Amino acid sequence: MKVKIGKIILGVCATNFYIIYREDSKKCIAIDPADKGDYLYEKLTEAGFSVEAILITHGHFDHIWGAEKLRELTGARAYGLNAEKELFESSKLNSSAMAGRACTFSCDEYVEDGAELNFDDIKIKVIATPGHTGGSCCYYIEEAGVLISGDTLFQESVGRTDLPTGSMSAIVRSIKDKLLILPDDTKVYPGHGESTTIGYEKDYNPFLG
């Protein structure tokens, strides 16, 4: 059955929290619990969903503030890229201390670039895309033609690189070498703002010329 995507926008940075699920199933994969993990749990439970796993694209506060509570309430394991471990676990590096609400988070499993995850028969490839942070990653569901890009690639933009472990040269290289090789019709769901496609960004993203 078809892979579907749901979205809730929340938090001080209007972050996109996503769920991925099959249309005939109420098991879902939660991505980037931006804030208010209890609220997310309540909304998902009301809709009949159970969380099979929590995936996080990078460790910035506006993507993890709700992660601990959502994990506690669902019992789901949390996954992130191994290169991001230090940032996840430092309130200074993940900018939560600067944001006035210090927090850290430890994933249950830190995975490698290229890892293949499988939850409820949905296969997800981990793509390391350093640049926004040193351990940022994207999640690619080839079957559905979907890329969850975190704060790496936005509609006509790229993620900021002025925070700890960020690098503009690295983010552009990551996008060109790792993401623009995907099929043009791949739908891109970013951490903030509206969705786009790989083909559109090839043609219209001013940072990738």
Contacts in CASP RR format, 6 or more apart in sequence:
PFRMAT RR
TARGET T0000
AUTHOR 0000-0000-0000
METHOD contacts of the structure
MODEL  1
MKVKIGKIILGVCATNFYIIYREDSKKCIAIDPADKGDYLYEKLTEAGFS
VEAILITHGHFDHIWGAEKLRELTGARAYGLNAEKELFESSKLNSSAMAG
RACTFSCDEYVEDGAELNFDDIKIKVIATPGHTGGSCCYYIEEAGVLISG
DTLFQESVGRTDLPTGSMSAIVRSIKDKLLILPDDTKVYPGHGESTTIGY
EKDYNPFLG
1 22 0 8 1.000
1 23 0 8 1.000
1 24 0 8 1.000
1 25 0 8 1.000
2 22 0 8 1.000
2 23 0 8 1.000
2 144 0 8 1.000
3 20 0 8 1.000
3 21 0 8 1.000
3 22 0 8 1.000
3 23 0 8 1.000
3 122 0 8 1.000
3 141 0 8 1.000
3 143 0 8 1.000
3 144 0 8 1.000
3 146 0 8 1.000
4 20 0 8 1.000
4 21 0 8 1.000
4 22 0 8 1.000
4 23 0 8 1.000
5 18 0 8 1.000
5 19 0 8 1.000
5 20 0 8 1.000
5 146 0 8 1.000
5 189 0 8 1.000
6 18 0 8 1.000
6 19 0 8 1.000
6 20 0 8 1.000
6 21 0 8 1.000
7 16 0 8 1.000
7 17 0 8 1.000
7 18 0 8 1.000
7 19 0 8 1.000
7 189 0 8 1.000
8 16 0 8 1.000
8 17 0 8 1.000
8 40 0 8 1.000
8 43 0 8 1.000
9 15 0 8 1.000
9 16 0 8 1.000
9 17 0 8 1.000
10 17 0 8 1.000
10 34 0 8 1.000
10 35 0 8 1.000
10 36 0 8 1.000
10 39 0 8 1.000
10 40 0 8 1.000
11 34 0 8 1.000
11 35 0 8 1.000
11 36 0 8 1.000
11 62 0 8 1.000
11 65 0 8 1.000
12 35 0 8 1.000
12 62 0 8 1.000
12 99 0 8 1.000
13 34 0 8 1.000
13 62 0 8 1.000
13 192 0 8 1.000
14 192 0 8 1.000
14 193 0 8 1.000
15 32 0 8 1.000
15 34 0 8 1.000
15 35 0 8 1.000
15 62 0 8 1.000
15 63 0 8 1.000
15 191 0 8 1.000
15 192 0 8 1.000
16 32 0 8 1.000
16 34 0 8 1.000
16 189 0 8 1.000
16 190 0 8 1.000
16 191 0 8 1.000
16 192 0 8 1.000
16 193 0 8 1.000
17 30 0 8 1.000
17 31 0 8 1.000
17 32 0 8 1.000
17 33 0 8 1.000
17 34 0 8 1.000
17 40 0 8 1.000
18 30 0 8 1.000
18 31 0 8 1.000
18 32 0 8 1.000
18 148 0 8 1.000
18 189 0 8 1.000
19 28 0 8 1.000
19 29 0 8 1.000
19 30 0 8 1.000
19 31 0 8 1.000
19 44 0 8 1.000
19 49 0 8 1.000
19 51 0 8 1.000
20 28 0 8 1.000
20 29 0 8 1.000
20 31 0 8 1.000
20 122 0 8 1.000
20 124 0 8 1.000
20 141 0 8 1.000
20 146 0 8 1.000
20 148 0 8 1.000
21 27 0 8 1.000
21 28 0 8 1.000
21 29 0 8 1.000
21 49 0 8 1.000
21 120 0 8 1.000
21 122 0 8 1.000
22 120 0 8 1.000
22 121 0 8 1.000
22 122 0 8 1.000
25 120 0 8 1.000
26 47 0 8 1.000
26 48 0 8 1.000
26 49 0 8 1.000
26 50 0 8 1.000
27 49 0 8 1.000
27 50 0 8 1.000
27 52 0 8 1.000
27 119 0 8 1.000
27 120 0 8 1.000
28 44 0 8 1.000
28 49 0 8 1.000
28 50 0 8 1.000
28 51 0 8 1.000
28 52 0 8 1.000
28 120 0 8 1.000
29 51 0 8 1.000
29 52 0 8 1.000
29 53 0 8 1.000
29 54 0 8 1.000
29 55 0 8 1.000
29 119 0 8 1.000
29 120 0 8 1.000
29 122 0 8 1.000
29 124 0 8 1.000
30 40 0 8 1.000
30 44 0 8 1.000
30 51 0 8 1.000
30 53 0 8 1.000
30 54 0 8 1.000
30 55 0 8 1.000
30 70 0 8 1.000
30 74 0 8 1.000
30 76 0 8 1.000
31 54 0 8 1.000
31 55 0 8 1.000
31 56 0 8 1.000
31 57 0 8 1.000
31 139 0 8 1.000
31 148 0 8 1.000
32 55 0 8 1.000
32 56 0 8 1.000
32 57 0 8 1.000
32 63 0 8 1.000
32 64 0 8 1.000
32 150 0 8 1.000
32 191 0 8 1.000
33 40 0 8 1.000
33 54 0 8 1.000
33 56 0 8 1.000
33 63 0 8 1.000
33 64 0 8 1.000
33 65 0 8 1.000
33 66 0 8 1.000
33 67 0 8 1.000
33 69 0 8 1.000
33 70 0 8 1.000
34 62 0 8 1.000
34 63 0 8 1.000
34 64 0 8 1.000
34 65 0 8 1.000
34 66 0 8 1.000
35 62 0 8 1.000
35 65 0 8 1.000
35 66 0 8 1.000
36 65 0 8 1.000
36 66 0 8 1.000
36 69 0 8 1.000
37 66 0 8 1.000
37 67 0 8 1.000
37 69 0 8 1.000
37 70 0 8 1.000
37 73 0 8 1.000
38 69 0 8 1.000
38 70 0 8 1.000
38 73 0 8 1.000
40 66 0 8 1.000
40 70 0 8 1.000
41 51 0 8 1.000
41 69 0 8 1.000
41 70 0 8 1.000
41 73 0 8 1.000
41 74 0 8 1.000
44 50 0 8 1.000
44 51 0 8 1.000
50 74 0 8 1.000
51 70 0 8 1.000
51 74 0 8 1.000
51 75 0 8 1.000
51 76 0 8 1.000
52 76 0 8 1.000
52 119 0 8 1.000
52 120 0 8 1.000
53 76 0 8 1.000
53 77 0 8 1.000
53 78 0 8 1.000
53 79 0 8 1.000
53 117 0 8 1.000
53 119 0 8 1.000
54 67 0 8 1.000
54 70 0 8 1.000
54 71 0 8 1.000
54 74 0 8 1.000
54 76 0 8 1.000
54 77 0 8 1.000
54 78 0 8 1.000
54 79 0 8 1.000
55 78 0 8 1.000
55 79 0 8 1.000
55 80 0 8 1.000
55 117 0 8 1.000
55 124 0 8 1.000
55 139 0 8 1.000
55 148 0 8 1.000
56 63 0 8 1.000
56 64 0 8 1.000
56 67 0 8 1.000
56 78 0 8 1.000
56 79 0 8 1.000
56 80 0 8 1.000
56 88 0 8 1.000
56 105 0 8 1.000
56 107 0 8 1.000
57 63 0 8 1.000
57 136 0 8 1.000
57 137 0 8 1.000
57 138 0 8 1.000
57 139 0 8 1.000
57 148 0 8 1.000
57 149 0 8 1.000
57 150 0 8 1.000
57 151 0 8 1.000
57 152 0 8 1.000
57 191 0 8 1.000
58 81 0 8 1.000
58 84 0 8 1.000
58 87 0 8 1.000
58 132 0 8 1.000
58 133 0 8 1.000
58 135 0 8 1.000
58 136 0 8 1.000
58 137 0 8 1.000
58 150 0 8 1.000
58 151 0 8 1.000
59 84 0 8 1.000
59 87 0 8 1.000
59 88 0 8 1.000
59 94 0 8 1.000
59 105 0 8 1.000
59 133 0 8 1.000
60 87 0 8 1.000
60 94 0 8 1.000
60 95 0 8 1.000
60 133 0 8 1.000
60 151 0 8 1.000
60 163 0 8 1.000
61 94 0 8 1.000
61 95 0 8 1.000
61 96 0 8 1.000
61 99 0 8 1.000
61 101 0 8 1.000
61 103 0 8 1.000
62 99 0 8 1.000
63 150 0 8 1.000
63 151 0 8 1.000
63 191 0 8 1.000
64 88 0 8 1.000
64 94 0 8 1.000
64 96 0 8 1.000
64 103 0 8 1.000
64 105 0 8 1.000
65 96 0 8 1.000
65 101 0 8 1.000
65 103 0 8 1.000
67 78 0 8 1.000
67 105 0 8 1.000
68 103 0 8 1.000
68 105 0 8 1.000
70 76 0 8 1.000
71 77 0 8 1.000
71 78 0 8 1.000
71 108 0 8 1.000
77 108 0 8 1.000
77 109 0 8 1.000
78 105 0 8 1.000
78 107 0 8 1.000
78 108 0 8 1.000
78 109 0 8 1.000
79 107 0 8 1.000
79 108 0 8 1.000
79 109 0 8 1.000
79 110 0 8 1.000
79 111 0 8 1.000
79 117 0 8 1.000
80 88 0 8 1.000
80 107 0 8 1.000
80 109 0 8 1.000
80 110 0 8 1.000
80 111 0 8 1.000
80 126 0 8 1.000
80 137 0 8 1.000
81 110 0 8 1.000
81 111 0 8 1.000
81 112 0 8 1.000
81 113 0 8 1.000
81 126 0 8 1.000
81 128 0 8 1.000
81 135 0 8 1.000
81 136 0 8 1.000
81 137 0 8 1.000
82 110 0 8 1.000
82 111 0 8 1.000
82 112 0 8 1.000
83 113 0 8 1.000
83 128 0 8 1.000
83 130 0 8 1.000
83 134 0 8 1.000
83 135 0 8 1.000
84 110 0 8 1.000
84 133 0 8 1.000
84 134 0 8 1.000
84 135 0 8 1.000
84 136 0 8 1.000
84 137 0 8 1.000
85 107 0 8 1.000
85 110 0 8 1.000
86 93 0 8 1.000
87 93 0 8 1.000
87 94 0 8 1.000
87 133 0 8 1.000
87 134 0 8 1.000
87 135 0 8 1.000
87 164 0 8 1.000
87 165 0 8 1.000
88 94 0 8 1.000
88 104 0 8 1.000
88 105 0 8 1.000
88 106 0 8 1.000
88 107 0 8 1.000
89 104 0 8 1.000
89 105 0 8 1.000
89 106 0 8 1.000
90 104 0 8 1.000
91 97 0 8 1.000
91 102 0 8 1.000
91 103 0 8 1.000
91 104 0 8 1.000
92 98 0 8 1.000
92 164 0 8 1.000
93 164 0 8 1.000
93 165 0 8 1.000
94 103 0 8 1.000
94 104 0 8 1.000
95 163 0 8 1.000
95 164 0 8 1.000
96 102 0 8 1.000
96 103 0 8 1.000
96 104 0 8 1.000
111 117 0 8 1.000
111 126 0 8 1.000
112 126 0 8 1.000
113 126 0 8 1.000
113 127 0 8 1.000
113 128 0 8 1.000
113 137 0 8 1.000
114 125 0 8 1.000
114 126 0 8 1.000
114 127 0 8 1.000
114 128 0 8 1.000
115 125 0 8 1.000
115 126 0 8 1.000
116 123 0 8 1.000
116 124 0 8 1.000
116 125 0 8 1.000
116 126 0 8 1.000
117 123 0 8 1.000
117 124 0 8 1.000
117 125 0 8 1.000
117 126 0 8 1.000
118 124 0 8 1.000
122 141 0 8 1.000
122 143 0 8 1.000
123 141 0 8 1.000
123 142 0 8 1.000
123 143 0 8 1.000
124 139 0 8 1.000
124 140 0 8 1.000
124 141 0 8 1.000
125 139 0 8 1.000
125 140 0 8 1.000
125 141 0 8 1.000
125 142 0 8 1.000
126 137 0 8 1.000
126 138 0 8 1.000
126 139 0 8 1.000
127 137 0 8 1.000
127 138 0 8 1.000
127 139 0 8 1.000
127 140 0 8 1.000
127 178 0 8 1.000
127 179 0 8 1.000
128 135 0 8 1.000
128 136 0 8 1.000
128 137 0 8 1.000
128 174 0 8 1.000
128 178 0 8 1.000
129 136 0 8 1.000
129 137 0 8 1.000
129 138 0 8 1.000
129 149 0 8 1.000
129 152 0 8 1.000
129 153 0 8 1.000
129 171 0 8 1.000
129 174 0 8 1.000
129 175 0 8 1.000
129 178 0 8 1.000
129 179 0 8 1.000
130 136 0 8 1.000
130 166 0 8 1.000
130 167 0 8 1.000
130 170 0 8 1.000
130 171 0 8 1.000
130 174 0 8 1.000
131 152 0 8 1.000
131 159 0 8 1.000
131 161 0 8 1.000
131 165 0 8 1.000
131 166 0 8 1.000
131 167 0 8 1.000
131 168 0 8 1.000
131 170 0 8 1.000
131 171 0 8 1.000
131 174 0 8 1.000
132 150 0 8 1.000
132 151 0 8 1.000
132 152 0 8 1.000
132 158 0 8 1.000
132 159 0 8 1.000
132 160 0 8 1.000
132 161 0 8 1.000
132 166 0 8 1.000
132 171 0 8 1.000
133 163 0 8 1.000
133 164 0 8 1.000
133 165 0 8 1.000
133 166 0 8 1.000
134 165 0 8 1.000
134 166 0 8 1.000
134 167 0 8 1.000
134 170 0 8 1.000
135 165 0 8 1.000
136 150 0 8 1.000
136 151 0 8 1.000
136 152 0 8 1.000
136 174 0 8 1.000
138 147 0 8 1.000
138 148 0 8 1.000
138 149 0 8 1.000
138 150 0 8 1.000
138 152 0 8 1.000
138 153 0 8 1.000
138 178 0 8 1.000
138 179 0 8 1.000
139 147 0 8 1.000
139 148 0 8 1.000
140 146 0 8 1.000
140 147 0 8 1.000
140 148 0 8 1.000
140 182 0 8 1.000
140 186 0 8 1.000
141 147 0 8 1.000
141 148 0 8 1.000
145 183 0 8 1.000
145 185 0 8 1.000
145 186 0 8 1.000
145 187 0 8 1.000
146 186 0 8 1.000
146 187 0 8 1.000
146 189 0 8 1.000
147 153 0 8 1.000
147 179 0 8 1.000
147 182 0 8 1.000
147 186 0 8 1.000
147 187 0 8 1.000
147 188 0 8 1.000
147 189 0 8 1.000
147 198 0 8 1.000
148 189 0 8 1.000
149 179 0 8 1.000
149 188 0 8 1.000
149 189 0 8 1.000
149 190 0 8 1.000
149 191 0 8 1.000
150 190 0 8 1.000
150 191 0 8 1.000
151 159 0 8 1.000
151 160 0 8 1.000
151 190 0 8 1.000
151 191 0 8 1.000
151 192 0 8 1.000
152 158 0 8 1.000
152 159 0 8 1.000
152 171 0 8 1.000
152 174 0 8 1.000
152 175 0 8 1.000
152 179 0 8 1.000
152 190 0 8 1.000
153 159 0 8 1.000
153 175 0 8 1.000
153 179 0 8 1.000
153 188 0 8 1.000
153 190 0 8 1.000
153 196 0 8 1.000
153 201 0 8 1.000
153 205 0 8 1.000
154 190 0 8 1.000
154 191 0 8 1.000
154 192 0 8 1.000
154 193 0 8 1.000
154 196 0 8 1.000
155 188 0 8 1.000
155 190 0 8 1.000
155 193 0 8 1.000
155 194 0 8 1.000
155 195 0 8 1.000
155 196 0 8 1.000
155 200 0 8 1.000
155 201 0 8 1.000
156 196 0 8 1.000
156 201 0 8 1.000
156 204 0 8 1.000
156 205 0 8 1.000
156 206 0 8 1.000
157 205 0 8 1.000
157 207 0 8 1.000
158 171 0 8 1.000
158 172 0 8 1.000
158 175 0 8 1.000
158 205 0 8 1.000
158 207 0 8 1.000
158 208 0 8 1.000
159 171 0 8 1.000
161 167 0 8 1.000
161 168 0 8 1.000
161 170 0 8 1.000
161 171 0 8 1.000
172 207 0 8 1.000
172 208 0 8 1.000
175 201 0 8 1.000
175 207 0 8 1.000
175 208 0 8 1.000
176 208 0 8 1.000
179 188 0 8 1.000
179 198 0 8 1.000
180 198 0 8 1.000
180 201 0 8 1.000
180 202 0 8 1.000
180 208 0 8 1.000
182 198 0 8 1.000
183 198 0 8 1.000
184 197 0 8 1.000
184 198 0 8 1.000
184 199 0 8 1.000
184 202 0 8 1.000
185 197 0 8 1.000
185 198 0 8 1.000
185 199 0 8 1.000
186 197 0 8 1.000
186 198 0 8 1.000
186 199 0 8 1.000
187 195 0 8 1.000
187 196 0 8 1.000
187 197 0 8 1.000
188 195 0 8 1.000
188 196 0 8 1.000
188 197 0 8 1.000
188 198 0 8 1.000
188 201 0 8 1.000
189 195 0 8 1.000
190 196 0 8 1.000
201 208 0 8 1.000
202 208 0 8 1.000
END
